[in-house]
Amino acid sequence: MGKTSAEVKERYNKKAYEDIRLRVKKGQKEKIQARADELQKSINGYIVDLIEEDLGEK
């Protein structure tokens, strides 16, 4: 039986990406989500963009 699309994506993601856990104070997630929505980004995309900008990679 062949691999499902989800299995293939999961295998690629494990090879290409690393996870970082982020904790924020209660209420902050909603503020972050609202700002990401304003910018038409996911929370992950928003945070990654901020980090890359800070590191001078953007």
N, C-alpha and C positions, 0 to 999 in steps of 0.2 A: 504494500500500500504506500502511496506517495505522501509526501509531507503536505500538510495543510498550509494555507497562506499565513495563518497566525503563527504556526511553528517556524516557518521560514523567517518571518519578520522578527520573531523573538530571538532566533539564533543570530541574525544580523545585528540586532540591537545589542546583544550581549558582547559581540565582537567589536562593535564600533563605538559604543558609548559607555560611560561610567555613571553611576548613580551617586548623588549627593543628597543627603536628607537635610531638610531645612525646617526649622521650627520658628514660629512667630507667635507673638502674644495674641491672646484672644481678641478678635475683631480686626486684626491686621490682614488676615487672609481675604476678607471681604473688600477691604480697601485696595489690596493688590489686584484682586480679580477685576474690580471696577476700572482701575487704571489700565490693565491689560486689555479689557474690553474696549475702552476708549481708543486704544492704539491698534485695535483689531489683531491682537496677538493672544496666544495662550499664556498662562502664568509662566510656564517653563520658558517660552520664547522671550517673554518680557525680561525675566531674570537673567537669562543667558545673554541677551543683548546688553543689559546694564553691566554685567561682568566683563564682556568683551570690550565695551567702550572704556571702562575703567582701566583695563589692561592695555589699552591702545591697540586693540586688534580689530577695531572697526573704523 
